[in-house]
Every structure is written in structure tokens, then in C-alpha cells.
Amino acid sequence: MKPFDYVRASDAAGVKEAGGRIIAGGTNLLDLMKHQIETPSTLVDVTRLDMTEVEQAENSLRIGALVTNSELAAHESVRRDYPVLSRALLAGATGQLRNKATTGGNLMQRTRCPYFYDTTQACNKREPGLGCQAMEGANRILAVLGASDKCIATHPSDMAVAMRALDARIEIDSVDRGTELLTMDEFYVLPGDDPSVETVLNPGDLITAVHLPTAPKGRQTYRKVRDRSSYAFALVSVAGIVETQGGKITEAALAFGGLAPRPWRDTAVEEVLVGEAPSEALFDKAADVLLADAKGHGDNDFKIPLARRTLKAVLGELTGAS
């Protein structure tokens, strides 16, 4: 690990003044620094900032950026009104990691693409213009949706997939733009020509909270398919919220993990479902829409049929249809 300066900020102004790489739980960033994938000259510790509460705000539940994954999963309001989020949090990492990992830091996790972590291999995300060894290499865990010809990395977070289905808004104290609330699609940037840019954050910008809208109607679940039953990132995951009335689907929200460079949501999939009676044929139609532009790269081809089966299983569970 290369030497760096360490600053402990006492308020948001101190974060902006320091202008370095922000650290809280450090469960991902410290690994990246050990591998010298990230070599910040200054680390700004934000753990003393007042961002540790889960509180009811007007028409939303406001989750402070420093709330740990364990605290959030166990919070009474989250377990009662947003069980899809609680289940996603408990499906991620280990108990020890969840005790350290924070809400803000979880959103900022970087990909687990093996070529990103191996500095002897070409990776456009680590160094733009170097190339992407994953395209023709070991890409089993990588993306089939939303990727580019420069990068097929996936976003690793379980928490963010559930928040995407819940229409969460990310509260940011920006150096240039002041306080703002961003949707997750506005926050995350697809790889395009420069995969090193993953979010719209600028140096000194601080995630201060996440806002969840009023609890949605209907049943909620989170299903994660992985190589082993604990401590593994998703091959495919689905966060699903579905309301049925009178034998028909009246509302649906679906987000997907393990398939794309950001928590993936395609409202066209939901539009296929709403107003229809649940059936296997309908679920197949929704999967067709989801996977119409899916592209495998060899090792990860299996993710396309796996995503279909996982989506159909989730819809069957939520609607009671086979």
C-alpha cells in the first residue's frame, strides 16, 4: 500500500476542503488500496459526521449514509415496510462485513471483475485505453446487459438492487451542485467509452443519505443465485415487488443484479405484466423483453437462461402462479 495522508472530517465542509478519497467502513476501498488499484494521496474519514440515523421524513424513509448494513437490515421500519431491502442486505457479504459496511459505501462498491483486480492484465476500468481482457477471457461473473465494447464488468451490490426496485433517491452534498436527490439511473453511469467513470460524483461530493418512498403495495422478495450459499456475489439476483388484485397484476417493480454494470431496471418488463393475469406464458413474455438485448461473451452465456428462470420463479412466488 502506498503512503497517504489521513484527515478525519468533522463536518461536510471539512470533507470538501480536504478533497480526498472518502472512507467510512472501508470494506472495499482498503482492498483496492492494498492491490494498488486505487492510490489516493489523501483519505478523508467521514465516520464522525452525523449520518447514522434511519428516520421518517416527509413521504419517505431517510437512511443516513453511515448506517451500517447490519443496522439497516434489522431496522423495524425496513423489516416491516421494505422486506425486499432487508433480505437483499442479509444476502450480501458476511456478518462481520455487514457490521462495518455502510449505506453510502455500499453504493460505491466497485466491480469484482478479476481483470480489474489483477494489475498485470488489461482493464479499461482500471486504466482507460488499456483494453479489456475479460471480453475473450474468464468472464463467467460478468455482464450480459448494459455493457459496452470497452467493459463488461458488473456492479456487485445486493443492497442497491433492492433500492433500485424501491425507487430510492440518493441524497448528495455536491461541491458544485449543492444538495440534490438523484435516482439510481441518474447516479450510476454506464461504461460507454470510459468505464473508469462509474458515477456522477466529483471529488469532494458526499453521499449523505438515501430516501425510500412510501412503502409500496404488494408482496416483496429478493432472490439471489450464487455459486455457494454464503459470501458470494450474485450470478443473477432479482428484487421483486408485485401487487395483484382481482386476479390481475396491478403494480410491478423489478430490478436485477449480476447482469449489468449498474443495478438494472427496465420498465418495459413491468409494463408487460401490469393489467394481465399471471401465467407462465406472461412471465416468459416479460423475460423476453428483459433479455432482448442480452449478449453473452462465452463463459457467461449461461446467465441469459439463468436470468429467465430466476425472473419466472420470482414472479411465480409473488403472484402465486406456477
N, C-alpha and C positions, 0 to 999 in steps of 0.2 A: 504494500500500500504506500502510495506517495505521500509525503508530508502535506499537511493542510492547516490553515488557520481555523480556529473554532470560536464561534460567537454565540452566546446564549441571549436570545432576544427576550425582552420583557413586554413588548407590545408590537403591533403591526408596523408602526413607524420604524422601529428598530430592525425589523425584517427587511423593509425596503432600503433602509440606509446601508445595511450590511451587503445586500445584493448578491449573496452567495447561494449555494445549493441548500435548499431547506431539508431538514431532517427532523423526524419525530420518532416513530418506532424503529426505523432503520432496518427493518427486516429484509428488504430487498436492496436498498442503496448500499449498505455496508458490504454485501456480497459483490456488488458491481465494482466497488472501490478496491476490494481485495484482488479482483481479477483485472484491475486497471482498465476496465471498460469505461468507468466514469472516474475522472481525476479532478474533482473540484478543488480550486485553490482555497475556498472558504466554505465551511459548513455552518449553517445558521440553525441552531437548536430552537424549536418553537414550543417545546413541551411545557413552558411556563405561561403560555398565553391562555386566556380564558376561553377555551373552545372545547370544554369537556362535558357539556350538558346535552341531554335529549329533552326538548321542551316543546310544549304545544304552542304553535304560533297561529296567526290568523289563517284558517283554511289549510294548514299544513303542520307536519311534524318536523321541527328543525333539529337536525343532528349535528352537533359540533364536530369539527374536523378532527379533534383529538380523542373522540370517543373510541375506545378500543373495539375490535371486532367481537370480543367476548361479551363486553358490556352491552353492545348493541343487540347481539343475538338474544340475550337474556332479558332485555328491557320489556316490561309488561305491555306497553303500547305496541311495540313491534311484534311481539308474540301473538297478541290478540288481533291486531288490525292488518298487519303486514307479514303473515307467516311465511310467504314466499321469500322474504328477505332474511328472516331468521334461519330458515332452512338452508338458504344459499351460504350464509355466513358459517354455519356449522359444517357445511360440506367442504369448506376451504381450509387448507393447511392443517396444523396440529393445535392442540390446546395451548401449548406454550407460545406458538407464533400468534395465535389469536389474542393472547393476553398482551402482546406488545404491539401488534399491527393496529393502525388507526384508520378511521374512515377516509380521511384525506389521503393518506399514504397508499391505501388500497387502490384508490382511483388512479394513482400514479405508477402502479406496478409496471415493470417493463417485461417484454416478451421472454419466454423460456426457450426460444429457438436455440438449438445447440450451436449454431454457427455464430450467433450473436455473442455467446459466452466464450467461444474459442478464438482468441486473438490471432491465431495462425491461419484462420480461414477468412475468405472474403465475405463481407457483410455490409450491405449498403446502409443498414440501420446504424451500425456502429461507425462506419466511415463512408459517407455518400460518395458514389463513383467507383467504389472498390469492386462491386459485383455482388452476386447472391449465390453462394454455394448451395443453398437449400433447394434451388429450383430443380436441380438434377441429382440432389443428394438425399440425405436421410431426412425426409420431410413428413414423417408419419403424423406428427402432432400439429402440423401447420395448416394454413388457411385454405379454404375452398371457396370462400365468398369475400368480396370487398378487397382482394389483394391487387397488386399491380405487377408489371414485369420487372420491377425493382425489388420487391419484397413480398413474401408470403407468410410473414410472422403472424401469430395470433395474440390477442390480449388474454392475459391469464386469469383475470379476476372473476370469482363467482359472485361476490357482492354486487359488482357493477352490472351484471346481467339482470339480477333481480331488480335493481334500481332502474334499469332501462325499461323493464316491463311496467314499473310503477310510475313512469313519467317523472322521475326525480329531476330536480333542478340543482345545479351546483353553484353555491354562493362563492364569489371570488372578490377579494380586495385587490384590485389591479393597480399597478403603478401608474399606468397611462389612462385607464378607463374608469377608475373609481370602483364602487361596489356594483356588482352585476350578478344576475342569475342566468345561467346558461343551461340549455337542455344538454343531454349527453351527446347528441349528434353535433351540437354546436361546439362542445368541449373537445371531443376527440377528432383528430384529423386522419383521414385515410392515407395510405402510404404514397400514392401517386409517384412522382419522380424523386421525392426526397423523403425516404422512410424514417430519417432521423428526427423529423418533426412529427410528434405524436399528439400534441395538444395545442391549444391556442395560448397557453400560458407564456408570459415573458419573464425574464429574470426579475425576481423580487415579487412577482404575483403570488398571492397566498390564497389557498383554498381555506375558507373559514367555516363552511357548513354545507350540508346537503338538506334540501327541503323535499319532503314527500307530500304529495297532495292528499286530500281527504281519502280515507281508506276506500278502496274500490269495492264494488259489489261482486258477488260471486265467489267461487272456490279458487284457492291458490295452491300452487305446488312448485317445487323446484326439483328437477331430476338431473342428476349428473352421472354421465357414463365415463369411466376412467379405467386405467389398467389394473389398479388394485383398490381395495376398499378404503384405504386411508392415505392421506398425504400424497396425492397425485393430482395433477392438473387435468382439466376436463378434456376428453376427446370430443365430446359433444355434451352440451347442457342446455336445458330448456327451462325458462321461468314462465309459468303459465297462469293466467287469471281469466276465468271464463264464467259468465253468468248465463243461466238458461231459465227461460220462463215459457210455460205453455208448450213445452216440447221443442222449443227452438232456442238457438243461441242468440242472446240479445246484446252481449258485450264480450269482447275478447281482447286480451293484450298478451303478446308472446315475444319473448326475447331469447336470444341464443348465444351460448358461449362455446369456445373451442373451434368455431368455424371461420372467424373473421378477425381483422386487426383491431376491431373495437367491439364492445357489446352490440350484437346485431339485432336489429328490428326492422321488419318490412311490413308496413301497414297493409299492403296488398294481400298479405296472407290472412290478416284479420278480417278484411273486407269480404273475402271468400266465405268466411264462416258465419258472419253475422246475418241473422234473418233465416238461417237454414236449420233444418233438423239434423242433429248429429248422426253421422253414419260413417262407416269405414270409407265409403266412396267419397264423401265430403272431405274427410281427413286426407285422403290421397290427393284430392284436388288442391288442398292447402299446401301439402308438401311439394306438389308440382310447381306451385308459384314460388315457394321459398327457394327451391333448388334449380330454378330455370336457368340461372346464370352460374351455377356452381361449376368449378373447374378443379379437378384433381391434378396432382403432379407425380403420380406413381405410387409412392408409399402411402400417401394419404387419400387415395381414391376411395378407400372403404368408408371414409367419413360421410360420403354422399348418401349411400343407402342407410348408414347408421343414423344419420340425422332424420331421415324419413321415418324410420322405425321409432325413434325416440319421440318425435313430434306426435306421431299417431298414438303412442302409448300415453303420453301426457294428456292429449285431448280425450282419449277414452276414459282416463281416470277422472278428469274434471267434469265430464258430461254424463258418465255412467253408461256410455255407448261402447259396444265392443269394437 
